[in-house]
Amino acid sequence: MVSAMTVGGDLDENGQPIKPAAIDCIMHFVAFFWKVLFSLIPPKKLYGGWPAFVISIIAIGVLILLVQELGYLLACVLYIEPAVAGITIVALGTSVPDTFASRTAAIQDQNADAAIGNITGSNSVNVFLGLGLPWVITVTVRSFTGGKLTLKTTNLDLAVVLFTTFGTVCIFLLILRRKVIGGELGGPKIPKIASGLFLVFLWLIYVLICSLRAYEII
């Protein structure tokens, strides 16, 4: 609880506290409620960490559900198509924590394995488990209660093809960076910034094309 209410908390190589930057103070103010709320989770030393694990998963699920509902409500108010809200507002709300986790892993680890593995692993869980498990539950319930489940989609085919294509391009970019620069992340300033801008450009193109398809412009 004290740690959640304290700004900063990082230590340098000598074990001395690091003075928090301005962005640390701002983020502490923004996330203060959630930090205090999640500090109520039992400590990991209690009963082998199982209470902390189970309650953390439940808390994360409730938080993601809240983000999803607020995202769709915002999209409804702004007259944004649900398909567009799903790949922008909701996707950002659920992926920003993974982004910060990968950033932390990239800074603290000497290799890029943890950072890139966190992103690819998170996407795999979202697609295979996050999509597969609800379908299994839904189909199982429908098999007992009867009825037919049919969901229509407008741009799923295009979104999957674009995502697969751009994902392949990202993999080739990592391979190229390893060959030319010697590492998947970091490196000289100009190639580092250019790589980041290129990846952001791919995401913007993905959102643009899928949005045009959702609004039946293409």
SEROPA-356682 format. One record per residue (C-alpha): residue number from 1; residue in three letters; chain; y, z, x. Coordinates in steps of 0.5 Angstrom, whole numbers, always signed. Each point is the difference from the previous one (the first is absolute). Layout:
<atoms>
<NUM; ala; A; <Y; Z; X>>
...
</atoms>
This chain:
<atoms>
<1; met; A; <+0; +0; +0>>
<2; val; A; <+5; +2; +6>>
<3; ser; A; <-2; -7; +3>>
<4; ala; A; <+1; -4; -6>>
<5; met; A; <+7; +3; -1>>
<6; thr; A; <+2; -1; +8>>
<7; val; A; <+3; -6; +2>>
<8; gly; A; <-3; -3; +6>>
<9; gly; A; <-5; +4; +3>>
<10; asp; A; <-3; -5; +5>>
<11; leu; A; <-1; +2; +8>>
<12; asp; A; <+1; -3; +6>>
<13; glu; A; <-4; -1; +6>>
<14; asn; A; <+2; +7; +2>>
<15; gly; A; <-1; +3; -6>>
<16; gln; A; <+7; +1; -2>>
<17; pro; A; <+3; -1; -7>>
<18; ile; A; <+3; -7; +0>>
<19; lys; A; <+7; +0; -4>>
<20; pro; A; <-1; -4; -6>>
<21; ala; A; <+4; -7; -1>>
<22; ala; A; <+5; -2; -6>>
<23; ile; A; <-6; -4; -3>>
<24; asp; A; <-5; +6; +0>>
<25; cys; A; <+5; +5; -4>>
<26; ile; A; <+1; -6; -5>>
<27; met; A; <-7; -1; -1>>
<28; his; A; <-1; +8; +0>>
<29; phe; A; <+5; +0; -6>>
<30; val; A; <-4; -6; -3>>
<31; ala; A; <-7; +3; +0>>
<32; phe; A; <+2; +7; +0>>
<33; phe; A; <-3; +1; -7>>
<34; trp; A; <-7; -4; +2>>
<35; lys; A; <+0; +4; +6>>
<36; val; A; <+0; +7; -3>>
<37; leu; A; <-5; -3; -6>>
<38; phe; A; <-5; -2; +5>>
<39; ser; A; <+1; +6; +4>>
<40; leu; A; <-4; +4; -5>>
<41; ile; A; <-6; -4; +1>>
<42; pro; A; <-5; +5; +3>>
<43; pro; A; <-1; +0; +8>>
<44; lys; A; <-5; -4; +3>>
<45; lys; A; <-3; +6; +3>>
<46; leu; A; <-2; +3; -6>>
<47; tyr; A; <-8; -2; -2>>
<48; gly; A; <+0; -5; +5>>
<49; gly; A; <+6; -4; -3>>
<50; trp; A; <-4; -2; -6>>
<51; pro; A; <+5; +3; -5>>
<52; ala; A; <+6; -3; +4>>
<53; phe; A; <-4; -7; +0>>
<54; val; A; <-1; +0; -7>>
<55; ile; A; <+7; +2; -3>>
<56; ser; A; <+3; -4; +5>>
<57; ile; A; <-3; -6; -3>>
<58; ile; A; <+1; +2; -7>>
<59; ala; A; <+8; +1; +2>>
<60; ile; A; <+0; -7; +3>>
<61; gly; A; <-3; -3; -6>>
<62; val; A; <+5; +4; -5>>
<63; leu; A; <+6; -3; +5>>
<64; ile; A; <-3; -7; +0>>
<65; leu; A; <+0; +0; -7>>
<66; leu; A; <+7; +3; -1>>
<67; val; A; <+2; -5; +5>>
<68; gln; A; <-3; -6; -4>>
<69; glu; A; <+2; +2; -7>>
<70; leu; A; <+7; +1; +2>>
<71; gly; A; <+0; -7; +4>>
<72; tyr; A; <-2; -3; -7>>
<73; leu; A; <+5; +3; -4>>
<74; leu; A; <+5; -2; +5>>
<75; ala; A; <-3; -7; +0>>
<76; cys; A; <+1; +0; -8>>
<77; val; A; <+7; +3; +0>>
<78; leu; A; <+2; -6; +5>>
<79; tyr; A; <-4; -5; -4>>
<80; ile; A; <-5; -1; +6>>
<81; glu; A; <-7; -3; -1>>
<82; pro; A; <-5; +5; +1>>
<83; ala; A; <-4; -5; +5>>
<84; val; A; <+7; +0; +4>>
<85; ala; A; <+1; +8; +0>>
<86; gly; A; <-7; +1; +2>>
<87; ile; A; <+1; -4; +7>>
<88; thr; A; <+7; +3; +1>>
<89; ile; A; <+1; +7; -3>>
<90; val; A; <-7; +2; -1>>
<91; ala; A; <-2; -3; +6>>
<92; leu; A; <+6; +3; +4>>
<93; gly; A; <-1; +7; -3>>
<94; thr; A; <-7; +1; +2>>
<95; ser; A; <+0; -4; +7>>
<96; val; A; <+6; +3; +3>>
<97; pro; A; <-4; +7; +2>>
<98; asp; A; <-5; -4; +3>>
<99; thr; A; <+6; -4; +4>>
<100; phe; A; <+2; +7; +3>>
<101; ala; A; <-7; +2; +1>>
<102; ser; A; <-1; -6; +4>>
<103; arg; A; <+7; +1; +4>>
<104; thr; A; <-2; +7; +2>>
<105; ala; A; <-7; -2; +2>>
<106; ala; A; <+4; -6; +4>>
<107; ile; A; <+4; +5; +4>>
<108; gln; A; <-5; +5; +1>>
<109; asp; A; <-6; -4; +2>>
<110; gln; A; <+0; -4; +7>>
<111; asn; A; <-4; -6; -4>>
<112; ala; A; <+2; -4; -6>>
<113; asp; A; <-7; +2; -3>>
<114; ala; A; <+2; +6; -5>>
<115; ala; A; <+6; -4; -2>>
<116; ile; A; <-3; -6; -2>>
<117; gly; A; <-6; +3; -2>>
<118; asn; A; <+4; +4; -5>>
<119; ile; A; <+3; -6; -3>>
<120; thr; A; <-6; -4; -1>>
<121; gly; A; <-4; +6; -2>>
<122; ser; A; <+5; +2; -6>>
<123; asn; A; <+0; -7; -2>>
<124; ser; A; <-8; -1; +0>>
<125; val; A; <+0; +7; -4>>
<126; asn; A; <+5; -2; -5>>
<127; val; A; <-3; -7; -2>>
<128; phe; A; <-8; +2; +1>>
<129; leu; A; <+1; +7; -2>>
<130; gly; A; <+6; +1; -4>>
<131; leu; A; <-2; -6; -4>>
<132; gly; A; <-7; +0; +0>>
<133; leu; A; <-1; +7; -2>>
<134; pro; A; <+4; +0; -7>>
<135; trp; A; <-3; -7; -2>>
<136; val; A; <-7; +4; +1>>
<137; ile; A; <+2; +6; -4>>
<138; thr; A; <+3; -5; -5>>
<139; val; A; <-6; -4; -1>>
<140; thr; A; <-5; +6; +0>>
<141; val; A; <+4; +3; -6>>
<142; arg; A; <+1; -7; -4>>
<143; ser; A; <-8; -1; +1>>
<144; phe; A; <-1; +7; -4>>
<145; thr; A; <+6; -1; -5>>
<146; gly; A; <-1; -7; -1>>
<147; gly; A; <+5; -5; +0>>
<148; lys; A; <+2; -6; +5>>
<149; leu; A; <+5; +1; +5>>
<150; thr; A; <+5; -6; +2>>
<151; leu; A; <+6; +0; +4>>
<152; lys; A; <+4; -6; +1>>
<153; thr; A; <+4; -2; +6>>
<154; thr; A; <+6; -4; +2>>
<155; asn; A; <+0; -1; +7>>
<156; leu; A; <-6; +4; +3>>
<157; asp; A; <-3; -6; +3>>
<158; leu; A; <+6; -2; +4>>
<159; ala; A; <+2; +7; +2>>
<160; val; A; <-7; +0; +3>>
<161; val; A; <+0; -6; +4>>
<162; leu; A; <+7; +1; +3>>
<163; phe; A; <-2; +7; +2>>
<164; thr; A; <-6; -2; +3>>
<165; thr; A; <+4; -6; +4>>
<166; phe; A; <+6; +5; +2>>
<167; gly; A; <-5; +5; +2>>
<168; thr; A; <-4; -5; +5>>
<169; val; A; <+7; -2; +3>>
<170; cys; A; <+1; +7; +1>>
<171; ile; A; <-7; +1; +4>>
<172; phe; A; <+2; -6; +4>>
<173; leu; A; <+7; +3; +2>>
<174; leu; A; <-4; +6; +2>>
<175; ile; A; <-4; -4; +4>>
<176; leu; A; <+5; -4; +3>>
<177; arg; A; <+4; +6; +2>>
<178; arg; A; <-6; +3; +4>>
<179; lys; A; <+0; -7; +4>>
<180; val; A; <+7; -1; +1>>
<181; ile; A; <+3; +7; +0>>
<182; gly; A; <-6; +5; +2>>
<183; gly; A; <+0; +4; -7>>
<184; glu; A; <+0; -1; -7>>
<185; leu; A; <+6; +5; -1>>
<186; gly; A; <+6; +1; +4>>
<187; gly; A; <+2; -4; +6>>
<188; pro; A; <+7; -3; +2>>
<189; lys; A; <+5; +1; -5>>
<190; ile; A; <+1; -7; -2>>
<191; pro; A; <-7; -2; -1>>
<192; lys; A; <-1; +7; -4>>
<193; ile; A; <+6; -1; -5>>
<194; ala; A; <-2; -8; -1>>
<195; ser; A; <-7; +3; -2>>
<196; gly; A; <+2; +5; -5>>
<197; leu; A; <+5; -5; -3>>
<198; phe; A; <-5; -5; +0>>
<199; leu; A; <-5; +4; -4>>
<200; val; A; <+6; +2; -5>>
<201; phe; A; <+1; -7; -1>>
<202; leu; A; <-7; -1; -2>>
<203; trp; A; <+0; +6; -5>>
<204; leu; A; <+7; -3; -3>>
<205; ile; A; <-3; -7; -1>>
<206; tyr; A; <-6; +3; -3>>
<207; val; A; <+4; +4; -5>>
<208; leu; A; <+4; -6; -1>>
<209; ile; A; <-6; -5; -2>>
<210; cys; A; <-3; +5; -4>>
<211; ser; A; <+6; +2; -4>>
<212; leu; A; <+1; -8; -1>>
<213; arg; A; <-7; +0; -3>>
<214; ala; A; <+1; +6; -4>>
<215; tyr; A; <+6; -3; -3>>
<216; glu; A; <-3; -7; -1>>
<217; ile; A; <+5; -3; +4>>
<218; ile; A; <-6; -3; +4>>
</atoms>
